[in-house]
């Protein structure tokens, strides 16, 4: 498989694809759902909550952070994570526009 020519797509398309790719794992969806439901920064209780190894959760958190979906702060020896509000708002807007653009033509296939 060849490399994707990201330069032929808009910045918004590339950013949305990056975020969705980062979210495309059930563990990452579960992490995001937990952070959202807690409505606060999460510091280390994801291992008990999700039942995954700390190293696995750390890798998933890294991917979500690299995609800009969450932000983290270091407090002593622990890192606390929360939703990145601007990225979440952008994702909400772009996905709303994307899904809202479709109207059923009732004449397809």
C-alpha atoms as a printed R data frame, in Angstrom:
    type eleno elety resid chain resno       x      y      z
1   ATOM     1    CA   UNK     A     1   0.000  0.000  0.000
2   ATOM     2    CA   UNK     A     2   1.364  3.418 -0.954
3   ATOM     3    CA   UNK     A     3   1.669  6.471  1.186
4   ATOM     4    CA   UNK     A     4  -1.244  8.845  1.496
5   ATOM     5    CA   UNK     A     5  -0.842 12.155 -0.283
6   ATOM     6    CA   UNK     A     6  -2.021 14.245  2.646
7   ATOM     7    CA   UNK     A     7  -1.052 17.469  0.885
8   ATOM     8    CA   UNK     A     8  -3.938 17.085 -1.568
9   ATOM     9    CA   UNK     A     9  -6.478 17.244  1.283
10  ATOM    10    CA   UNK     A    10  -7.508 20.224  3.375
11  ATOM    11    CA   UNK     A    11  -6.052 20.848  6.799
12  ATOM    12    CA   UNK     A    12  -9.477 20.111  8.306
13  ATOM    13    CA   UNK     A    13  -9.737 16.785  6.451
14  ATOM    14    CA   UNK     A    14  -6.275 15.719  7.608
15  ATOM    15    CA   UNK     A    15  -6.928 16.768 11.202
16  ATOM    16    CA   UNK     A    16 -10.294 15.009 11.314
17  ATOM    17    CA   UNK     A    17  -8.757 11.830  9.866
18  ATOM    18    CA   UNK     A    18  -5.968 11.928 12.463
19  ATOM    19    CA   UNK     A    19  -8.445 12.287 15.321
20  ATOM    20    CA   UNK     A    20 -10.741  9.558 14.022
21  ATOM    21    CA   UNK     A    21  -7.801  7.219 13.474
22  ATOM    22    CA   UNK     A    22  -6.746  7.773 17.086
23  ATOM    23    CA   UNK     A    23 -10.283  7.005 18.250
24  ATOM    24    CA   UNK     A    24 -10.566  3.842 16.129
25  ATOM    25    CA   UNK     A    25  -9.878  1.400 18.945
26  ATOM    26    CA   UNK     A    26 -12.403  0.217 21.539
27  ATOM    27    CA   UNK     A    27  -9.975  0.809 24.424
28  ATOM    28    CA   UNK     A    28  -9.520  4.432 23.347
29  ATOM    29    CA   UNK     A    29 -13.278  4.915 23.082
30  ATOM    30    CA   UNK     A    30 -13.594  3.477 26.608
31  ATOM    31    CA   UNK     A    31 -10.854  5.810 27.881
32  ATOM    32    CA   UNK     A    32 -12.557  8.840 26.349
33  ATOM    33    CA   UNK     A    33 -15.946  7.772 27.722
34  ATOM    34    CA   UNK     A    34 -14.453  7.380 31.196
35  ATOM    35    CA   UNK     A    35 -12.779 10.783 31.091
36  ATOM    36    CA   UNK     A    36 -16.012 12.390 29.866
37  ATOM    37    CA   UNK     A    37 -18.185 10.668 32.478
38  ATOM    38    CA   UNK     A    38 -15.790 11.659 35.268
39  ATOM    39    CA   UNK     A    39 -16.068 15.289 34.117
40  ATOM    40    CA   UNK     A    40 -12.621 15.855 35.613
41  ATOM    41    CA   UNK     A    41  -8.984 15.010 35.113
42  ATOM    42    CA   UNK     A    42  -8.217 11.319 35.403
43  ATOM    43    CA   UNK     A    43  -5.066 10.388 37.300
44  ATOM    44    CA   UNK     A    44  -4.156  6.723 37.138
45  ATOM    45    CA   UNK     A    45  -7.446  4.960 37.913
46  ATOM    46    CA   UNK     A    46  -7.910  3.775 34.335
47  ATOM    47    CA   UNK     A    47  -6.142  0.474 35.029
48  ATOM    48    CA   UNK     A    48  -8.751 -0.522 37.600
49  ATOM    49    CA   UNK     A    49 -11.617  0.909 35.559
50  ATOM    50    CA   UNK     A    50 -10.758 -0.749 32.232
51  ATOM    51    CA   UNK     A    51  -8.892 -3.865 33.332
52  ATOM    52    CA   UNK     A    52  -5.977 -3.282 30.968
53  ATOM    53    CA   UNK     A    53  -2.279 -3.234 31.811
54  ATOM    54    CA   UNK     A    54  -0.757  0.123 32.716
55  ATOM    55    CA   UNK     A    55   1.601 -0.054 29.723
56  ATOM    56    CA   UNK     A    56  -1.323 -0.651 27.380
57  ATOM    57    CA   UNK     A    57  -3.303  2.248 28.792
58  ATOM    58    CA   UNK     A    58  -0.242  4.491 28.602
59  ATOM    59    CA   UNK     A    59   0.157  3.689 24.912
60  ATOM    60    CA   UNK     A    60  -3.495  4.451 24.216
61  ATOM    61    CA   UNK     A    61  -3.287  7.717 26.165
62  ATOM    62    CA   UNK     A    62  -0.206  8.665 24.150
63  ATOM    63    CA   UNK     A    63  -2.070  8.131 20.878
64  ATOM    64    CA   UNK     A    64  -5.051 10.177 22.073
65  ATOM    65    CA   UNK     A    65  -2.760 12.962 23.264
66  ATOM    66    CA   UNK     A    66  -0.740 12.973 20.020
67  ATOM    67    CA   UNK     A    67  -4.001 13.367 18.100
68  ATOM    68    CA   UNK     A    68  -4.863 16.345 20.302
69  ATOM    69    CA   UNK     A    69  -8.003 14.783 21.788
70  ATOM    70    CA   UNK     A    70  -6.799 14.889 25.386
71  ATOM    71    CA   UNK     A    71  -4.349 16.972 27.350
72  ATOM    72    CA   UNK     A    72  -2.227 15.974 30.295
73  ATOM    73    CA   UNK     A    73  -0.515 17.557 33.225
74  ATOM    74    CA   UNK     A    74   2.188 16.076 35.413
75  ATOM    75    CA   UNK     A    75   1.462 16.078 39.145
76  ATOM    76    CA   UNK     A    76   4.323 14.480 41.041
77  ATOM    77    CA   UNK     A    77   4.786 10.975 39.697
78  ATOM    78    CA   UNK     A    78   1.380 10.755 38.025
79  ATOM    79    CA   UNK     A    79   0.043 12.245 34.819
80  ATOM    80    CA   UNK     A    80  -3.536 13.492 34.805
81  ATOM    81    CA   UNK     A    81  -5.583 13.590 31.608
82  ATOM    82    CA   UNK     A    82  -8.697 15.428 30.523
83  ATOM    83    CA   UNK     A    83 -10.519 16.180 27.277
84  ATOM    84    CA   UNK     A    84  -8.918 18.953 25.197
85  ATOM    85    CA   UNK     A    85 -11.924 21.310 24.882
86  ATOM    86    CA   UNK     A    86 -10.982 23.069 21.631
87  ATOM    87    CA   UNK     A    87 -10.221 19.795 19.846
88  ATOM    88    CA   UNK     A    88 -13.433 18.235 21.123
89  ATOM    89    CA   UNK     A    89 -15.470 21.222 19.926
90  ATOM    90    CA   UNK     A    90 -13.818 21.045 16.499
91  ATOM    91    CA   UNK     A    91 -14.454 17.304 16.257
92  ATOM    92    CA   UNK     A    92 -18.090 17.809 17.255
93  ATOM    93    CA   UNK     A    93 -18.554 20.571 14.667
94  ATOM    94    CA   UNK     A    94 -16.792 18.760 11.812
95  ATOM    95    CA   UNK     A    95 -18.594 15.460 12.410
96  ATOM    96    CA   UNK     A    96 -21.910 17.300 12.702
97  ATOM    97    CA   UNK     A    97 -21.246 18.988  9.362
98  ATOM    98    CA   UNK     A    98 -20.089 15.714  7.808
99  ATOM    99    CA   UNK     A    99 -23.110 13.671  8.902
100 ATOM   100    CA   UNK     A   100 -25.519 16.565  8.395
101 ATOM   101    CA   UNK     A   101 -24.465 16.987  4.763
102 ATOM   102    CA   UNK     A   102 -26.124 13.734  3.748
103 ATOM   103    CA   UNK     A   103 -29.726 13.745  2.613
104 ATOM   104    CA   UNK     A   104 -31.326 10.531  1.460
105 ATOM   105    CA   UNK     A   105 -31.968 10.968 -2.283
106 ATOM   106    CA   UNK     A   106 -34.351  7.952 -2.343
107 ATOM   107    CA   UNK     A   107 -33.144  7.244 -5.886
108 ATOM   108    CA   UNK     A   108 -29.871  5.496 -5.136
109 ATOM   109    CA   UNK     A   109 -29.236  1.804 -5.846
